[in-house]
Amino acid sequence: MAAAAARPAVSLAMALIELQQVSRIYRSGDTEFAALDKVDLTIEQGEFVAITGSSGSGKSTLMNIIGCLDRPSSGVFRLNGRDAAKLTRVELAQLRNQTIGFVFQSFNLLARTAAMDNVELPLIYAKVPAAERHRRSTEALERVGLGHRSRHLPSQLSGGQQQRVAIARAIVSRPPLILADEPTGNLDTVTSIDIMNLLTELCVKEGITVVLVTHEQDIASFARRQLVLRDGKIIRDERKPEKLT
């Protein structure tokens, strides 16, 4: 197993994710809809958190705000100690790129691009030199067990292997946070368990914070903390007891 690499520093004095009275209001004419309603939430570095809830509960909106893809209508959202409302679009994009690795249900791989080149994409955007990009991408693929498939196209890989490439892409820039949106939604049961074991290992052994959205309780059960949303509010926040050693 490859040694854990350095990633952007997270202040020990601050939560990685902090929402205070965050609301997200959508308006259509005279009608308002609160997708999030005065949500308070703190997630520390190294937590594994599952966000669940029925369709329309607000879980995707919450994920978009945590991922700096949307802004609250009111309240305060801090990521790694930085107040998102005070950042320009460019600064917000930089914070997102430095802090978050995204994993999606549909994998979002470039179809005509080999696994290695898909993994390198975030490093290209970050203007990392070619030799360093190759080294780090190789390391990331080996970390997810696909070092031997680095030159294969997505069409030559199984669904589980494609999701592993997506996870390699998410961790190649060494972010402290992975946001996973229904990461097993297109996978069979056995492959889903393999992917969840990999995410658990990244959290436990490398200290990466993992926040995932899922509607499947068996997937949510991998997390040590589960949030349940309903009508834009967190109605349950449960933590598993620590195992005795």
SVG drawing of the C-alpha trace seen along z (x, -y; Angstrom):
<svg xmlns="http://www.w3.org/2000/svg" viewBox="-47 -39 56 48">
<polyline fill="none" stroke="black" stroke-width="0.4" points="0.0,0.0 1.3,-3.4 2.2,-5.7 -0.3,-8.5 0.8,-11.7 0.7,-15.2 -2.5,-17.2 -3.5,-20.8 -3.3,-21.6 -6.5,-21.7 -6.5,-23.9 -6.7,-21.9 -8.6,-24.8 -11.4,-24.8 -13.9,-22.3 -13.3,-21.4 -17.0,-22.0 -19.2,-24.4 -22.7,-25.6 -24.5,-28.1 -28.2,-28.7 -27.8,-28.0 -30.8,-28.4 -31.2,-28.0 -34.3,-29.6 -35.5,-29.1 -38.0,-31.6 -40.4,-31.3 -42.6,-34.4 -44.2,-35.0 -43.5,-31.5 -40.6,-30.6 -39.3,-27.1 -36.7,-26.4 -34.5,-23.6 -32.5,-24.1 -34.0,-25.7 -31.6,-27.1 -29.3,-24.2 -26.5,-23.9 -23.8,-21.4 -20.2,-20.8 -18.0,-18.1 -14.5,-17.6 -11.4,-16.4 -11.4,-12.6 -15.1,-12.0 -17.1,-9.6 -20.6,-11.1 -23.6,-9.8 -26.4,-12.2 -29.7,-10.5 -33.3,-11.5 -36.1,-11.1 -36.3,-12.9 -36.7,-16.6 -35.4,-16.5 -32.5,-18.9 -29.6,-16.4 -28.4,-17.4 -28.7,-21.1 -26.6,-20.5 -24.0,-18.7 -23.8,-21.5 -23.3,-24.1 -20.6,-22.0 -19.0,-21.5 -18.9,-25.3 -21.1,-24.6 -23.9,-26.8 -24.2,-29.6 -26.5,-29.9 -29.4,-32.4 -28.6,-33.2 -26.4,-31.9 -22.7,-31.2 -20.8,-28.4 -17.1,-27.9 -14.9,-25.4 -11.5,-24.8 -12.0,-28.0 -12.8,-30.2 -16.1,-32.0 -17.5,-31.2 -19.6,-34.3 -16.5,-36.5 -14.8,-34.8 -14.9,-35.8 -15.9,-33.2 -12.2,-32.7 -11.3,-32.3 -14.2,-29.9 -13.0,-27.8 -9.5,-27.7 -10.7,-26.7 -12.9,-23.9 -10.0,-22.6 -7.6,-22.6 -9.9,-21.1 -12.4,-18.8 -12.3,-15.7 -15.6,-14.8 -17.0,-11.3 -20.2,-11.0 -22.7,-8.3 -22.0,-8.5 -18.2,-8.4 -17.8,-11.5 -14.8,-10.0 -13.7,-11.2 -14.7,-8.3 -11.8,-8.5 -9.2,-9.2 -7.1,-6.5 -7.5,-6.0 -4.1,-7.7 -5.1,-10.8 -8.5,-11.0 -6.8,-10.9 -4.3,-13.6 -7.0,-16.2 -7.1,-18.0 -3.3,-18.3 -3.4,-19.8 -5.9,-22.4 -3.6,-23.1 -0.6,-23.5 1.4,-20.7 4.5,-19.8 4.1,-16.7 6.6,-14.5 5.0,-15.2 1.5,-14.7 2.5,-11.2 4.1,-10.2 1.1,-11.3 -1.5,-9.8 0.4,-6.5 0.4,-6.5 -3.3,-7.3 -4.2,-4.5 -2.0,-2.1 -3.7,-3.3 -7.1,-2.2 -5.8,1.1 -5.7,0.1 -2.0,-0.5 -2.1,2.3 -5.0,0.7 -3.6,-2.8 -3.7,-2.8 -7.2,-1.3 -10.1,-3.4 -13.3,-3.6 -15.1,-1.3 -12.4,1.3 -13.1,1.2 -16.0,2.5 -18.3,0.1 -16.5,0.7 -13.1,0.1 -14.4,-3.1 -15.5,-4.3 -12.1,-3.5 -10.6,-5.6 -12.9,-8.4 -11.8,-8.0 -8.2,-8.1 -8.9,-11.3 -10.6,-12.7 -7.6,-11.9 -4.8,-12.8 -4.6,-16.4 -4.5,-15.2 -7.6,-17.0 -8.7,-16.7 -12.3,-16.1 -14.1,-13.7 -17.7,-14.5 -19.4,-11.4 -22.8,-11.8 -24.5,-8.4 -21.1,-6.7 -22.6,-3.2 -25.8,-4.1 -24.8,-2.4 -23.0,0.6 -24.0,4.1 -24.1,5.1 -20.7,6.8 -18.9,3.9 -20.7,1.4 -19.3,3.0 -15.8,2.9 -16.1,-0.9 -17.4,-1.6 -14.6,0.4 -12.2,-1.7 -13.8,-5.0 -13.7,-3.7 -10.0,-2.9 -9.2,-6.3 -11.0,-7.8 -9.6,-5.6 -6.0,-5.1 -5.3,-8.4 -7.5,-10.8 -9.5,-12.0 -13.0,-13.3 -15.7,-11.5 -19.2,-13.0 -21.6,-11.0 -25.1,-11.3 -27.1,-8.1 -30.7,-6.9 -29.5,-3.3 -29.4,-2.5 -26.9,0.4 -24.5,-2.1 -25.1,-4.7 -24.3,-2.2 -20.6,-2.2 -20.4,-5.8 -19.7,-6.4 -22.1,-9.3 -25.5,-9.5 -27.5,-12.6 -31.2,-12.4 -32.8,-15.3 -36.5,-16.1 -38.0,-19.3 -34.7,-21.0 -33.9,-20.3 -31.6,-17.8 -34.0,-15.7 -31.5,-13.1 -27.7,-13.1 -26.4,-9.8 -22.9,-8.6 -21.8,-5.0 -20.1,-4.2 -16.3,-3.9 -15.1,-0.3 -13.3,0.9 -9.7,2.0"/>
</svg>
